[in-house]
Amino acid sequence: MTTLTHNRFDTVAAPARRAATKPGLFAGFGATIQTWRRRLDERNALAAFGWRDMHDIGITQTDVLNEISKPFWKA
């Protein structure tokens, strides 16, 4: 004969565990903000490059102007 037991806390804790493992709205939003901030910082650094810096990494002034003219939300 098998004895089944029921613990009322198991039914309460299970949804809480599932909710804790799902990524939240703010986690995705935070990652997007970080990406936008990184793009903005990189484009600002690129704007400060001199001709020698651009030549060293193999880009032209036109490449730099095209990149820094983009809004931060565009890749």
C-alpha positions as CSV (number, residue, x, y, z in Angstrom):
1,M,0.0,0.0,0.0
2,T,1.3,3.4,-0.9
3,T,0.8,6.4,1.3
4,L,0.4,9.8,-0.3
5,T,1.1,12.9,1.6
6,H,0.3,16.4,0.7
7,N,2.2,19.4,2.0
8,R,0.3,22.6,1.5
9,F,3.5,24.6,1.3
10,D,4.6,22.7,-1.9
11,T,1.6,24.2,-3.8
12,V,2.4,27.7,-2.5
13,A,6.2,27.6,-3.1
14,A,6.0,26.1,-6.6
15,P,4.6,29.2,-8.4
16,A,7.0,31.4,-6.5
17,R,10.0,29.3,-7.7
18,R,8.7,29.5,-11.3
19,A,8.3,33.2,-11.1
20,A,11.8,33.7,-9.7
21,T,13.4,31.8,-12.6
22,K,11.6,33.8,-15.4
23,P,13.5,36.9,-16.6
24,G,11.7,40.0,-15.6
25,L,10.7,42.9,-17.7
26,F,13.3,45.1,-16.0
27,A,16.2,42.6,-16.7
28,G,15.6,42.9,-20.5
29,F,15.1,46.7,-20.2
30,G,18.4,47.0,-18.2
31,A,20.3,45.0,-20.9
32,T,18.9,47.3,-23.6
33,I,19.9,50.4,-21.6
34,Q,23.4,49.0,-21.2
35,T,23.7,48.3,-24.9
36,W,22.6,51.8,-25.8
37,R,25.0,53.3,-23.2
38,R,27.9,51.2,-24.7
39,R,27.1,52.4,-28.2
40,L,27.0,56.0,-27.1
41,D,30.3,55.7,-25.3
42,E,31.9,53.9,-28.3
43,R,30.7,56.5,-30.7
44,N,31.9,59.4,-28.5
45,A,35.3,57.7,-28.3
46,L,35.3,57.3,-32.1
47,A,34.5,61.0,-32.6
48,A,37.6,61.9,-30.6
49,F,39.9,59.9,-33.0
50,G,42.6,61.7,-34.9
51,W,43.6,61.0,-38.5
52,R,46.4,58.8,-37.3
53,D,44.2,56.7,-35.0
54,M,41.7,56.2,-37.9
55,H,44.6,55.2,-40.2
56,D,45.9,52.7,-37.6
57,I,42.7,50.8,-37.5
58,G,41.9,51.1,-41.2
59,I,38.9,53.4,-41.3
60,T,38.3,56.7,-43.1
61,Q,36.8,60.0,-41.8
62,T,33.7,59.2,-43.8
63,D,33.3,55.9,-41.9
64,V,33.6,57.7,-38.6
65,L,31.1,60.4,-39.6
66,N,28.6,57.8,-40.7
67,E,28.9,55.9,-37.5
68,I,28.8,58.8,-35.1
69,S,25.8,60.3,-36.9
70,K,23.6,57.3,-35.9
71,P,21.3,57.6,-32.9
72,F,22.3,55.5,-30.0
73,W,19.4,53.1,-30.4
74,K,20.5,52.0,-33.9
75,A,23.2,49.4,-34.4
